[in-house]
Amino acid sequence: MVGIDVASGTSTWQRSAPSCRRRWWVGNDADGHSVLVNGLARLKPELVRMEATGGYEAALACALQAADCGSRW
């Protein structure tokens, strides 16, 4: 599972695995979304959880869905 916290300027994501507690930050823009989608494509998570924040999550959710990242939401 991967958890994503979306804010107006950044998206923070963390993999939920005991062996990997590192957090990553990317911009909440097209370039940041591309970096995040590419990273998640390599991890192939079964579940992506995202904290919705006033609509700031919409573009990222669409990018993840288009790339088929995470088979469940």
PDB file of N, H, CA, C and O in Angstrom:
ATOM      1  N   MET A   1       0.837  -1.179   0.000  1.00  0.00           N
ATOM      2  CA  MET A   1       0.000   0.000   0.000  1.00  0.00           C
ATOM      3  C   MET A   1       0.880   1.239   0.000  1.00  0.00           C
ATOM      4  O   MET A   1       1.957   1.257   0.597  1.00  0.00           O
ATOM      5  N   VAL A   2       0.407   2.262  -0.673  1.00  0.00           N
ATOM      6  H   VAL A   2      -0.467   2.248  -1.157  1.00  0.00           H
ATOM      7  CA  VAL A   2       1.067   3.563  -0.684  1.00  0.00           C
ATOM      8  C   VAL A   2       0.044   4.595  -0.237  1.00  0.00           C
ATOM      9  O   VAL A   2      -1.099   4.588  -0.695  1.00  0.00           O
ATOM     10  N   GLY A   3       0.456   5.473   0.651  1.00  0.00           N
ATOM     11  H   GLY A   3       1.384   5.479   1.023  1.00  0.00           H
ATOM     12  CA  GLY A   3      -0.388   6.568   1.099  1.00  0.00           C
ATOM     13  C   GLY A   3       0.127   7.885   0.552  1.00  0.00           C
ATOM     14  O   GLY A   3       1.334   8.129   0.550  1.00  0.00           O
ATOM     15  N   ILE A   4      -0.771   8.730   0.091  1.00  0.00           N
ATOM     16  H   ILE A   4      -1.751   8.532   0.093  1.00  0.00           H
ATOM     17  CA  ILE A   4      -0.402  10.024  -0.486  1.00  0.00           C
ATOM     18  C   ILE A   4      -1.184  11.122   0.225  1.00  0.00           C
ATOM     19  O   ILE A   4      -2.406  11.047   0.353  1.00  0.00           O
ATOM     20  N   ASP A   5      -0.467  12.135   0.681  1.00  0.00           N
ATOM     21  H   ASP A   5       0.526  12.196   0.577  1.00  0.00           H
ATOM     22  CA  ASP A   5      -1.078  13.323   1.276  1.00  0.00           C
ATOM     23  C   ASP A   5      -0.907  14.455   0.274  1.00  0.00           C
ATOM     24  O   ASP A   5       0.220  14.842  -0.036  1.00  0.00           O
ATOM     25  N   VAL A   6      -1.995  14.982  -0.226  1.00  0.00           N
ATOM     26  H   VAL A   6      -2.910  14.668   0.025  1.00  0.00           H
ATOM     27  CA  VAL A   6      -1.953  16.005  -1.267  1.00  0.00           C
ATOM     28  C   VAL A   6      -2.238  17.370  -0.666  1.00  0.00           C
ATOM     29  O   VAL A   6      -3.198  17.540   0.085  1.00  0.00           O
ATOM     30  N   ALA A   7      -1.405  18.333  -0.998  1.00  0.00           N
ATOM     31  H   ALA A   7      -0.624  18.194  -1.608  1.00  0.00           H
ATOM     32  CA  ALA A   7      -1.604  19.726  -0.585  1.00  0.00           C
ATOM     33  C   ALA A   7      -1.552  20.600  -1.838  1.00  0.00           C
ATOM     34  O   ALA A   7      -1.340  20.095  -2.941  1.00  0.00           O
ATOM     35  N   SER A   8      -1.741  21.875  -1.672  1.00  0.00           N
ATOM     36  H   SER A   8      -1.914  22.284  -0.777  1.00  0.00           H
ATOM     37  CA  SER A   8      -1.782  22.757  -2.838  1.00  0.00           C
ATOM     38  C   SER A   8      -0.463  22.773  -3.601  1.00  0.00           C
ATOM     39  O   SER A   8      -0.470  22.839  -4.831  1.00  0.00           O
ATOM     40  N   GLY A   9       0.659  22.714  -2.906  1.00  0.00           N
ATOM     41  H   GLY A   9       0.665  22.660  -1.908  1.00  0.00           H
ATOM     42  CA  GLY A   9       1.949  22.819  -3.581  1.00  0.00           C
ATOM     43  C   GLY A   9       2.729  21.530  -3.701  1.00  0.00           C
ATOM     44  O   GLY A   9       3.577  21.399  -4.583  1.00  0.00           O
ATOM     45  N   THR A  10       2.454  20.571  -2.821  1.00  0.00           N
ATOM     46  H   THR A  10       1.765  20.678  -2.105  1.00  0.00           H
ATOM     47  CA  THR A  10       3.234  19.329  -2.832  1.00  0.00           C
ATOM     48  C   THR A  10       2.336  18.120  -2.594  1.00  0.00           C
ATOM     49  O   THR A  10       1.218  18.230  -2.090  1.00  0.00           O
ATOM     50  N   SER A  11       2.865  16.978  -2.972  1.00  0.00           N
ATOM     51  H   SER A  11       3.773  16.889  -3.381  1.00  0.00           H
ATOM     52  CA  SER A  11       2.250  15.694  -2.629  1.00  0.00           C
ATOM     53  C   SER A  11       3.321  14.883  -1.928  1.00  0.00           C
ATOM     54  O   SER A  11       4.433  14.746  -2.439  1.00  0.00           O
ATOM     55  N   THR A  12       2.997  14.347  -0.766  1.00  0.00           N
ATOM     56  H   THR A  12       2.094  14.459  -0.352  1.00  0.00           H
ATOM     57  CA  THR A  12       3.907  13.529   0.015  1.00  0.00           C
ATOM     58  C   THR A  12       3.407  12.107  -0.030  1.00  0.00           C
ATOM     59  O   THR A  12       2.224  11.852   0.199  1.00  0.00           O
ATOM     60  N   TRP A  13       4.300  11.173  -0.325  1.00  0.00           N
ATOM     61  H   TRP A  13       5.260  11.380  -0.511  1.00  0.00           H
ATOM     62  CA  TRP A  13       3.861   9.785  -0.355  1.00  0.00           C
ATOM     63  C   TRP A  13       4.828   8.901   0.391  1.00  0.00           C
ATOM     64  O   TRP A  13       6.027   9.169   0.470  1.00  0.00           O
ATOM     65  N   GLN A  14       4.268   7.830   0.941  1.00  0.00           N
ATOM     66  H   GLN A  14       3.294   7.612   0.877  1.00  0.00           H
ATOM     67  CA  GLN A  14       5.034   6.882   1.752  1.00  0.00           C
ATOM     68  C   GLN A  14       4.509   5.491   1.514  1.00  0.00           C
ATOM     69  O   GLN A  14       3.301   5.263   1.456  1.00  0.00           O
ATOM     70  N   ARG A  15       5.420   4.578   1.378  1.00  0.00           N
ATOM     71  H   ARG A  15       6.402   4.763   1.425  1.00  0.00           H
ATOM     72  CA  ARG A  15       5.046   3.177   1.226  1.00  0.00           C
ATOM     73  C   ARG A  15       4.816   2.591   2.610  1.00  0.00           C
ATOM     74  O   ARG A  15       5.598   2.836   3.528  1.00  0.00           O
ATOM     75  N   SER A  16       3.764   1.829   2.760  1.00  0.00           N
ATOM     76  H   SER A  16       3.129   1.630   2.014  1.00  0.00           H
ATOM     77  CA  SER A  16       3.435   1.242   4.046  1.00  0.00           C
ATOM     78  C   SER A  16       4.025  -0.164   4.131  1.00  0.00           C
ATOM     79  O   SER A  16       3.336  -1.164   3.930  1.00  0.00           O
ATOM     80  N   ALA A  17       5.294  -0.206   4.427  1.00  0.00           N
ATOM     81  H   ALA A  17       5.854   0.606   4.590  1.00  0.00           H
ATOM     82  CA  ALA A  17       5.988  -1.489   4.589  1.00  0.00           C
ATOM     83  C   ALA A  17       7.031  -1.313   5.685  1.00  0.00           C
ATOM     84  O   ALA A  17       7.734  -0.302   5.706  1.00  0.00           O
ATOM     85  N   PRO A  18       7.145  -2.272   6.590  1.00  0.00           N
ATOM     86  CA  PRO A  18       8.109  -2.136   7.676  1.00  0.00           C
ATOM     87  C   PRO A  18       9.536  -1.889   7.195  1.00  0.00           C
ATOM     88  O   PRO A  18      10.315  -1.220   7.874  1.00  0.00           O
ATOM     89  N   SER A  19       9.876  -2.423   6.034  1.00  0.00           N
ATOM     90  H   SER A  19       9.243  -2.966   5.482  1.00  0.00           H
ATOM     91  CA  SER A  19      11.242  -2.270   5.531  1.00  0.00           C
ATOM     92  C   SER A  19      11.470  -0.939   4.824  1.00  0.00           C
ATOM     93  O   SER A  19      12.603  -0.618   4.464  1.00  0.00           O
ATOM     94  N   CYS A  20      10.413  -0.165   4.622  1.00  0.00           N
ATOM     95  H   CYS A  20       9.493  -0.425   4.914  1.00  0.00           H
ATOM     96  CA  CYS A  20      10.543   1.078   3.849  1.00  0.00           C
ATOM     97  C   CYS A  20       9.659   2.154   4.447  1.00  0.00           C
ATOM     98  O   CYS A  20       8.487   2.263   4.084  1.00  0.00           O
ATOM     99  N   ARG A  21      10.194   2.943   5.347  1.00  0.00           N
ATOM    100  H   ARG A  21      11.145   2.854   5.642  1.00  0.00           H
ATOM    101  CA  ARG A  21       9.421   4.016   5.985  1.00  0.00           C
ATOM    102  C   ARG A  21       9.842   5.389   5.465  1.00  0.00           C
ATOM    103  O   ARG A  21       9.557   6.403   6.101  1.00  0.00           O
ATOM    104  N   ARG A  22      10.500   5.431   4.341  1.00  0.00           N
ATOM    105  H   ARG A  22      10.732   4.607   3.824  1.00  0.00           H
ATOM    106  CA  ARG A  22      10.954   6.684   3.771  1.00  0.00           C
ATOM    107  C   ARG A  22       9.792   7.445   3.139  1.00  0.00           C
ATOM    108  O   ARG A  22       8.860   6.834   2.614  1.00  0.00           O
ATOM    109  N   ARG A  23       9.843   8.758   3.188  1.00  0.00           N
ATOM    110  H   ARG A  23      10.599   9.254   3.614  1.00  0.00           H
ATOM    111  CA  ARG A  23       8.824   9.596   2.554  1.00  0.00           C
ATOM    112  C   ARG A  23       9.443  10.332   1.373  1.00  0.00           C
ATOM    113  O   ARG A  23      10.623  10.680   1.378  1.00  0.00           O
ATOM    114  N   TRP A  24       8.610  10.558   0.361  1.00  0.00           N
ATOM    115  H   TRP A  24       7.651  10.276   0.356  1.00  0.00           H
ATOM    116  CA  TRP A  24       9.046  11.301  -0.808  1.00  0.00           C
ATOM    117  C   TRP A  24       8.113  12.484  -1.003  1.00  0.00           C
ATOM    118  O   TRP A  24       6.921  12.392  -0.712  1.00  0.00           O
ATOM    119  N   TRP A  25       8.648  13.593  -1.494  1.00  0.00           N
ATOM    120  H   TRP A  25       9.617  13.668  -1.731  1.00  0.00           H
ATOM    121  CA  TRP A  25       7.864  14.784  -1.791  1.00  0.00           C
ATOM    122  C   TRP A  25       8.024  15.112  -3.255  1.00  0.00           C
ATOM    123  O   TRP A  25       9.128  15.049  -3.795  1.00  0.00           O
ATOM    124  N   VAL A  26       6.934  15.460  -3.897  1.00  0.00           N
ATOM    125  H   VAL A  26       6.037  15.511  -3.459  1.00  0.00           H
ATOM    126  CA  VAL A  26       6.963  15.939  -5.274  1.00  0.00           C
ATOM    127  C   VAL A  26       6.035  17.137  -5.365  1.00  0.00           C
ATOM    128  O   VAL A  26       5.147  17.314  -4.531  1.00  0.00           O
ATOM    129  N   GLY A  27       6.245  17.948  -6.375  1.00  0.00           N
ATOM    130  H   GLY A  27       6.967  17.803  -7.053  1.00  0.00           H
ATOM    131  CA  GLY A  27       5.356  19.080  -6.584  1.00  0.00           C
ATOM    132  C   GLY A  27       3.977  18.610  -7.004  1.00  0.00           C
ATOM    133  O   GLY A  27       3.839  17.592  -7.682  1.00  0.00           O
ATOM    134  N   ASN A  28       2.968  19.345  -6.604  1.00  0.00           N
ATOM    135  H   ASN A  28       3.080  20.172  -6.052  1.00  0.00           H
ATOM    136  CA  ASN A  28       1.607  19.012  -7.013  1.00  0.00           C
ATOM    137  C   ASN A  28       1.316  19.720  -8.338  1.00  0.00           C
ATOM    138  O   ASN A  28       0.475  20.614  -8.425  1.00  0.00           O
ATOM    139  N   ASP A  29       2.046  19.281  -9.360  1.00  0.00           N
ATOM    140  H   ASP A  29       2.729  18.554  -9.289  1.00  0.00           H
ATOM    141  CA  ASP A  29       1.897  19.815 -10.709  1.00  0.00           C
ATOM    142  C   ASP A  29       2.185  18.684 -11.691  1.00  0.00           C
ATOM    143  O   ASP A  29       2.489  17.568 -11.270  1.00  0.00           O
ATOM    144  N   ALA A  30       2.097  18.946 -12.961  1.00  0.00           N
ATOM    145  H   ALA A  30       1.851  19.853 -13.303  1.00  0.00           H
ATOM    146  CA  ALA A  30       2.265  17.892 -13.969  1.00  0.00           C
ATOM    147  C   ALA A  30       3.619  17.197 -13.848  1.00  0.00           C
ATOM    148  O   ALA A  30       3.689  15.974 -13.976  1.00  0.00           O
ATOM    149  N   ASP A  31       4.693  17.945 -13.604  1.00  0.00           N
ATOM    150  H   ASP A  31       4.636  18.938 -13.500  1.00  0.00           H
ATOM    151  CA  ASP A  31       6.018  17.334 -13.467  1.00  0.00           C
ATOM    152  C   ASP A  31       6.087  16.427 -12.239  1.00  0.00           C
ATOM    153  O   ASP A  31       6.616  15.318 -12.313  1.00  0.00           O
ATOM    154  N   GLY A  32       5.558  16.892 -11.121  1.00  0.00           N
ATOM    155  H   GLY A  32       5.129  17.793 -11.061  1.00  0.00           H
ATOM    156  CA  GLY A  32       5.545  16.089  -9.903  1.00  0.00           C
ATOM    157  C   GLY A  32       4.686  14.847 -10.055  1.00  0.00           C
ATOM    158  O   GLY A  32       5.048  13.771  -9.578  1.00  0.00           O
ATOM    159  N   HIS A  33       3.555  14.997 -10.715  1.00  0.00           N
ATOM    160  H   HIS A  33       3.261  15.871 -11.102  1.00  0.00           H
ATOM    161  CA  HIS A  33       2.679  13.847 -10.939  1.00  0.00           C
ATOM    162  C   HIS A  33       3.383  12.795 -11.784  1.00  0.00           C
ATOM    163  O   HIS A  33       3.247  11.598 -11.532  1.00  0.00           O
ATOM    164  N   SER A  34       4.131  13.236 -12.781  1.00  0.00           N
ATOM    165  H   SER A  34       4.242  14.209 -12.987  1.00  0.00           H
ATOM    166  CA  SER A  34       4.871  12.307 -13.633  1.00  0.00           C
ATOM    167  C   SER A  34       5.909  11.528 -12.826  1.00  0.00           C
ATOM    168  O   SER A  34       6.052  10.317 -12.997  1.00  0.00           O
ATOM    169  N   VAL A  35       6.625  12.218 -11.953  1.00  0.00           N
ATOM    170  H   VAL A  35       6.508  13.202 -11.814  1.00  0.00           H
ATOM    171  CA  VAL A  35       7.617  11.560 -11.100  1.00  0.00           C
ATOM    172  C   VAL A  35       6.934  10.544 -10.195  1.00  0.00           C
ATOM    173  O   VAL A  35       7.412   9.419 -10.054  1.00  0.00           O
ATOM    174  N   LEU A  36       5.827  10.928  -9.585  1.00  0.00           N
ATOM    175  H   LEU A  36       5.438  11.842  -9.700  1.00  0.00           H
ATOM    176  CA  LEU A  36       5.118  10.032  -8.680  1.00  0.00           C
ATOM    177  C   LEU A  36       4.549   8.814  -9.419  1.00  0.00           C
ATOM    178  O   LEU A  36       4.669   7.686  -8.942  1.00  0.00           O
ATOM    179  N   VAL A  37       3.936   9.042 -10.571  1.00  0.00           N
ATOM    180  H   VAL A  37       3.838   9.958 -10.959  1.00  0.00           H
ATOM    181  CA  VAL A  37       3.383   7.939 -11.364  1.00  0.00           C
ATOM    182  C   VAL A  37       4.488   6.965 -11.760  1.00  0.00           C
ATOM    183  O   VAL A  37       4.302   5.752 -11.664  1.00  0.00           O
ATOM    184  N   ASN A  38       5.628   7.473 -12.200  1.00  0.00           N
ATOM    185  H   ASN A  38       5.779   8.459 -12.278  1.00  0.00           H
ATOM    186  CA  ASN A  38       6.741   6.594 -12.584  1.00  0.00           C
ATOM    187  C   ASN A  38       7.254   5.794 -11.393  1.00  0.00           C
ATOM    188  O   ASN A  38       7.573   4.614 -11.534  1.00  0.00           O
ATOM    189  N   GLY A  39       7.338   6.416 -10.231  1.00  0.00           N
ATOM    190  H   GLY A  39       7.079   7.376 -10.116  1.00  0.00           H
ATOM    191  CA  GLY A  39       7.781   5.712  -9.029  1.00  0.00           C
ATOM    192  C   GLY A  39       6.803   4.624  -8.614  1.00  0.00           C
ATOM    193  O   GLY A  39       7.211   3.519  -8.252  1.00  0.00           O
ATOM    194  N   LEU A  40       5.519   4.935  -8.666  1.00  0.00           N
ATOM    195  H   LEU A  40       5.189   5.832  -8.959  1.00  0.00           H
ATOM    196  CA  LEU A  40       4.523   3.944  -8.284  1.00  0.00           C
ATOM    197  C   LEU A  40       4.414   2.819  -9.311  1.00  0.00           C
ATOM    198  O   LEU A  40       4.106   1.682  -8.954  1.00  0.00           O
ATOM    199  N   ALA A  41       4.664   3.127 -10.571  1.00  0.00           N
ATOM    200  H   ALA A  41       4.914   4.051 -10.861  1.00  0.00           H
ATOM    201  CA  ALA A  41       4.632   2.085 -11.602  1.00  0.00           C
ATOM    202  C   ALA A  41       5.688   1.014 -11.310  1.00  0.00           C
ATOM    203  O   ALA A  41       5.469  -0.170 -11.564  1.00  0.00           O
ATOM    204  N   ARG A  42       6.828   1.441 -10.780  1.00  0.00           N
ATOM    205  H   ARG A  42       7.006   2.404 -10.574  1.00  0.00           H
ATOM    206  CA  ARG A  42       7.887   0.473 -10.422  1.00  0.00           C
ATOM    207  C   ARG A  42       7.501  -0.343  -9.194  1.00  0.00           C
ATOM    208  O   ARG A  42       7.818  -1.530  -9.117  1.00  0.00           O
ATOM    209  N   LEU A  43       6.819   0.282  -8.230  1.00  0.00           N
ATOM    210  H   LEU A  43       6.562   1.247  -8.293  1.00  0.00           H
ATOM    211  CA  LEU A  43       6.442  -0.418  -6.998  1.00  0.00           C
ATOM    212  C   LEU A  43       5.253  -1.356  -7.191  1.00  0.00           C
ATOM    213  O   LEU A  43       5.136  -2.364  -6.495  1.00  0.00           O
ATOM    214  N   LYS A  44       4.375  -1.026  -8.131  1.00  0.00           N
ATOM    215  H   LYS A  44       4.470  -0.206  -8.697  1.00  0.00           H
ATOM    216  CA  LYS A  44       3.163  -1.809  -8.398  1.00  0.00           C
ATOM    217  C   LYS A  44       2.340  -2.070  -7.135  1.00  0.00           C
ATOM    218  O   LYS A  44       2.087  -3.223  -6.786  1.00  0.00           O
ATOM    219  N   PRO A  45       1.924  -1.001  -6.449  1.00  0.00           N
ATOM    220  CA  PRO A  45       1.139  -1.209  -5.226  1.00  0.00           C
ATOM    221  C   PRO A  45      -0.245  -1.781  -5.524  1.00  0.00           C
ATOM    222  O   PRO A  45      -0.835  -1.490  -6.564  1.00  0.00           O
ATOM    223  N   GLU A  46      -0.746  -2.582  -4.618  1.00  0.00           N
ATOM    224  H   GLU A  46      -0.266  -2.819  -3.773  1.00  0.00           H
ATOM    225  CA  GLU A  46      -2.108  -3.106  -4.760  1.00  0.00           C
ATOM    226  C   GLU A  46      -3.134  -2.043  -4.398  1.00  0.00           C
ATOM    227  O   GLU A  46      -4.249  -2.040  -4.919  1.00  0.00           O
ATOM    228  N   LEU A  47      -2.752  -1.149  -3.510  1.00  0.00           N
ATOM    229  H   LEU A  47      -1.846  -1.151  -3.086  1.00  0.00           H
ATOM    230  CA  LEU A  47      -3.686  -0.150  -3.014  1.00  0.00           C
ATOM    231  C   LEU A  47      -2.985   1.196  -2.913  1.00  0.00           C
ATOM    232  O   LEU A  47      -1.863   1.285  -2.415  1.00  0.00           O
ATOM    233  N   VAL A  48      -3.647   2.232  -3.384  1.00  0.00           N
ATOM    234  H   VAL A  48      -4.558   2.159  -3.789  1.00  0.00           H
ATOM    235  CA  VAL A  48      -3.164   3.602  -3.234  1.00  0.00           C
ATOM    236  C   VAL A  48      -4.221   4.356  -2.443  1.00  0.00           C
ATOM    237  O   VAL A  48      -5.379   4.432  -2.855  1.00  0.00           O
ATOM    238  N   ARG A  49      -3.819   4.913  -1.305  1.00  0.00           N
ATOM    239  H   ARG A  49      -2.879   4.852  -0.971  1.00  0.00           H
ATOM    240  CA  ARG A  49      -4.734   5.714  -0.489  1.00  0.00           C
ATOM    241  C   ARG A  49      -4.299   7.160  -0.611  1.00  0.00           C
ATOM    242  O   ARG A  49      -3.109   7.472  -0.544  1.00  0.00           O
ATOM    243  N   MET A  50      -5.266   8.038  -0.790  1.00  0.00           N
ATOM    244  H   MET A  50      -6.232   7.785  -0.844  1.00  0.00           H
ATOM    245  CA  MET A  50      -4.954   9.440  -0.967  1.00  0.00           C
ATOM    246  C   MET A  50      -5.842  10.269  -0.066  1.00  0.00           C
ATOM    247  O   MET A  50      -7.050  10.044   0.009  1.00  0.00           O
ATOM    248  N   GLU A  51      -5.245  11.226   0.616  1.00  0.00           N
ATOM    249  H   GLU A  51      -4.264  11.409   0.556  1.00  0.00           H
ATOM    250  CA  GLU A  51      -6.014  12.157   1.443  1.00  0.00           C
ATOM    251  C   GLU A  51      -6.478  13.307   0.550  1.00  0.00           C
ATOM    252  O   GLU A  51      -5.666  14.065   0.019  1.00  0.00           O
ATOM    253  N   ALA A  52      -7.761  13.418   0.401  1.00  0.00           N
ATOM    254  H   ALA A  52      -8.421  12.803   0.832  1.00  0.00           H
ATOM    255  CA  ALA A  52      -8.328  14.491  -0.415  1.00  0.00           C
ATOM    256  C   ALA A  52      -8.232  15.818   0.332  1.00  0.00           C
ATOM    257  O   ALA A  52      -8.541  15.901   1.520  1.00  0.00           O
ATOM    258  N   THR A  53      -7.803  16.843  -0.379  1.00  0.00           N
ATOM    259  H   THR A  53      -7.552  16.775  -1.345  1.00  0.00           H
ATOM    260  CA  THR A  53      -7.610  18.145   0.245  1.00  0.00           C
ATOM    261  C   THR A  53      -8.178  19.235  -0.652  1.00  0.00           C
ATOM    262  O   THR A  53      -7.453  19.814  -1.461  1.00  0.00           O
ATOM    263  N   GLY A  54      -9.440  19.511  -0.518  1.00  0.00           N
ATOM    264  H   GLY A  54     -10.028  19.040   0.139  1.00  0.00           H
ATOM    265  CA  GLY A  54     -10.051  20.643  -1.198  1.00  0.00           C
ATOM    266  C   GLY A  54      -9.955  20.632  -2.711  1.00  0.00           C
ATOM    267  O   GLY A  54      -9.930  21.698  -3.326  1.00  0.00           O
ATOM    268  N   GLY A  55      -9.902  19.473  -3.324  1.00  0.00           N
ATOM    269  H   GLY A  55      -9.922  18.607  -2.824  1.00  0.00           H
ATOM    270  CA  GLY A  55      -9.833  19.393  -4.781  1.00  0.00           C
ATOM    271  C   GLY A  55      -8.423  19.345  -5.336  1.00  0.00           C
ATOM    272  O   GLY A  55      -8.242  19.106  -6.530  1.00  0.00           O
ATOM    273  N   TYR A  56      -7.413  19.568  -4.495  1.00  0.00           N
ATOM    274  H   TYR A  56      -7.560  19.762  -3.525  1.00  0.00           H
ATOM    275  CA  TYR A  56      -6.028  19.533  -4.969  1.00  0.00           C
ATOM    276  C   TYR A  56      -5.612  18.135  -5.431  1.00  0.00           C
ATOM    277  O   TYR A  56      -4.613  17.980  -6.133  1.00  0.00           O
ATOM    278  N   GLU A  57      -6.374  17.129  -5.038  1.00  0.00           N
ATOM    279  H   GLU A  57      -7.186  17.255  -4.467  1.00  0.00           H
ATOM    280  CA  GLU A  57      -6.032  15.748  -5.367  1.00  0.00           C
ATOM    281  C   GLU A  57      -6.559  15.320  -6.731  1.00  0.00           C
ATOM    282  O   GLU A  57      -6.139  14.278  -7.236  1.00  0.00           O
ATOM    283  N   ALA A  58      -7.450  16.072  -7.342  1.00  0.00           N
ATOM    284  H   ALA A  58      -7.790  16.918  -6.932  1.00  0.00           H
ATOM    285  CA  ALA A  58      -8.149  15.634  -8.556  1.00  0.00           C
ATOM    286  C   ALA A  58      -7.203  15.340  -9.718  1.00  0.00           C
ATOM    287  O   ALA A  58      -7.303  14.279 -10.334  1.00  0.00           O
ATOM    288  N   ALA A  59      -6.299  16.244 -10.023  1.00  0.00           N
ATOM    289  H   ALA A  59      -6.217  17.106  -9.523  1.00  0.00           H
ATOM    290  CA  ALA A  59      -5.389  16.033 -11.162  1.00  0.00           C
ATOM    291  C   ALA A  59      -4.479  14.829 -10.929  1.00  0.00           C
ATOM    292  O   ALA A  59      -4.220  14.058 -11.853  1.00  0.00           O
ATOM    293  N   LEU A  60      -3.991  14.664  -9.695  1.00  0.00           N
ATOM    294  H   LEU A  60      -4.201  15.290  -8.943  1.00  0.00           H
ATOM    295  CA  LEU A  60      -3.131  13.525  -9.391  1.00  0.00           C
ATOM    296  C   LEU A  60      -3.916  12.223  -9.486  1.00  0.00           C
ATOM    297  O   LEU A  60      -3.403  11.237 -10.015  1.00  0.00           O
ATOM    298  N   ALA A  61      -5.137  12.199  -8.991  1.00  0.00           N
ATOM    299  H   ALA A  61      -5.554  13.000  -8.562  1.00  0.00           H
ATOM    300  CA  ALA A  61      -5.969  10.996  -9.077  1.00  0.00           C
ATOM    301  C   ALA A  61      -6.182  10.602 -10.535  1.00  0.00           C
ATOM    302  O   ALA A  61      -6.129   9.420 -10.874  1.00  0.00           O
ATOM    303  N   CYS A  62      -6.419  11.575 -11.385  1.00  0.00           N
ATOM    304  H   CYS A  62      -6.463  12.536 -11.110  1.00  0.00           H
ATOM    305  CA  CYS A  62      -6.591  11.282 -12.816  1.00  0.00           C
ATOM    306  C   CYS A  62      -5.305  10.740 -13.428  1.00  0.00           C
ATOM    307  O   CYS A  62      -5.350   9.808 -14.231  1.00  0.00           O
ATOM    308  N   ALA A  63      -4.165  11.308 -13.063  1.00  0.00           N
ATOM    309  H   ALA A  63      -4.129  12.066 -12.411  1.00  0.00           H
ATOM    310  CA  ALA A  63      -2.878  10.834 -13.588  1.00  0.00           C
ATOM    311  C   ALA A  63      -2.606   9.404 -13.145  1.00  0.00           C
ATOM    312  O   ALA A  63      -2.143   8.586 -13.939  1.00  0.00           O
ATOM    313  N   LEU A  64      -2.890   9.098 -11.883  1.00  0.00           N
ATOM    314  H   LEU A  64      -3.267   9.763 -11.238  1.00  0.00           H
ATOM    315  CA  LEU A  64      -2.679   7.740 -11.372  1.00  0.00           C
ATOM    316  C   LEU A  64      -3.630   6.752 -12.039  1.00  0.00           C
ATOM    317  O   LEU A  64      -3.234   5.638 -12.382  1.00  0.00           O
ATOM    318  N   GLN A  65      -4.867   7.155 -12.222  1.00  0.00           N
ATOM    319  H   GLN A  65      -5.189   8.060 -11.943  1.00  0.00           H
ATOM    320  CA  GLN A  65      -5.837   6.273 -12.850  1.00  0.00           C
ATOM    321  C   GLN A  65      -5.465   6.007 -14.311  1.00  0.00           C
ATOM    322  O   GLN A  65      -5.568   4.873 -14.779  1.00  0.00           O
ATOM    323  N   ALA A  66      -5.041   7.033 -15.023  1.00  0.00           N
ATOM    324  H   ALA A  66      -4.958   7.954 -14.643  1.00  0.00           H
ATOM    325  CA  ALA A  66      -4.645   6.873 -16.422  1.00  0.00           C
ATOM    326  C   ALA A  66      -3.455   5.932 -16.575  1.00  0.00           C
ATOM    327  O   ALA A  66      -3.341   5.215 -17.569  1.00  0.00           O
ATOM    328  N   ALA A  67      -2.564   5.943 -15.569  1.00  0.00           N
ATOM    329  H   ALA A  67      -2.657   6.525 -14.761  1.00  0.00           H
ATOM    330  CA  ALA A  67      -1.376   5.093 -15.613  1.00  0.00           C
ATOM    331  C   ALA A  67      -1.643   3.721 -14.982  1.00  0.00           C
ATOM    332  O   ALA A  67      -0.751   2.873 -14.941  1.00  0.00           O
ATOM    333  N   ASP A  68      -2.863   3.502 -14.494  1.00  0.00           N
ATOM    334  H   ASP A  68      -3.588   4.190 -14.527  1.00  0.00           H
ATOM    335  CA  ASP A  68      -3.258   2.248 -13.845  1.00  0.00           C
ATOM    336  C   ASP A  68      -2.356   1.921 -12.650  1.00  0.00           C
ATOM    337  O   ASP A  68      -1.935   0.779 -12.468  1.00  0.00           O
ATOM    338  N   CYS A  69      -2.072   2.935 -11.849  1.00  0.00           N
ATOM    339  H   CYS A  69      -2.414   3.863 -11.997  1.00  0.00           H
ATOM    340  CA  CYS A  69      -1.251   2.743 -10.635  1.00  0.00           C
ATOM    341  C   CYS A  69      -2.159   2.402  -9.469  1.00  0.00           C
ATOM    342  O   CYS A  69      -2.987   3.214  -9.057  1.00  0.00           O
ATOM    343  N   GLY A  70      -2.003   1.215  -8.947  1.00  0.00           N
ATOM    344  H   GLY A  70      -1.330   0.555  -9.282  1.00  0.00           H
ATOM    345  CA  GLY A  70      -2.830   0.765  -7.841  1.00  0.00           C
ATOM    346  C   GLY A  70      -4.128   0.219  -8.381  1.00  0.00           C
ATOM    347  O   GLY A  70      -4.923   0.952  -8.969  1.00  0.00           O
ATOM    348  N   SER A  71      -4.344  -1.046  -8.187  1.00  0.00           N
ATOM    349  H   SER A  71      -3.698  -1.642  -7.709  1.00  0.00           H
ATOM    350  CA  SER A  71      -5.534  -1.663  -8.761  1.00  0.00           C
ATOM    351  C   SER A  71      -6.791  -1.299  -7.985  1.00  0.00           C
ATOM    352  O   SER A  71      -7.901  -1.459  -8.492  1.00  0.00           O
ATOM    353  N   ARG A  72      -6.625  -0.809  -6.750  1.00  0.00           N
ATOM    354  H   ARG A  72      -5.723  -0.679  -6.338  1.00  0.00           H
ATOM    355  CA  ARG A  72      -7.777  -0.394  -5.942  1.00  0.00           C
ATOM    356  C   ARG A  72      -7.494   0.973  -5.377  1.00  0.00           C
ATOM    357  O   ARG A  72      -6.342   1.343  -5.151  1.00  0.00           O
ATOM    358  N   TRP A  73      -8.566   1.728  -5.147  1.00  0.00           N
ATOM    359  H   TRP A  73      -9.502   1.427  -5.331  1.00  0.00           H
ATOM    360  CA  TRP A  73      -8.452   3.065  -4.549  1.00  0.00           C
ATOM    361  C   TRP A  73      -9.200   3.090  -3.265  1.00  0.00           C
ATOM    362  O   TRP A  73      -9.237   4.121  -2.592  1.00  0.00           O
TER     363      TRP A  73
END
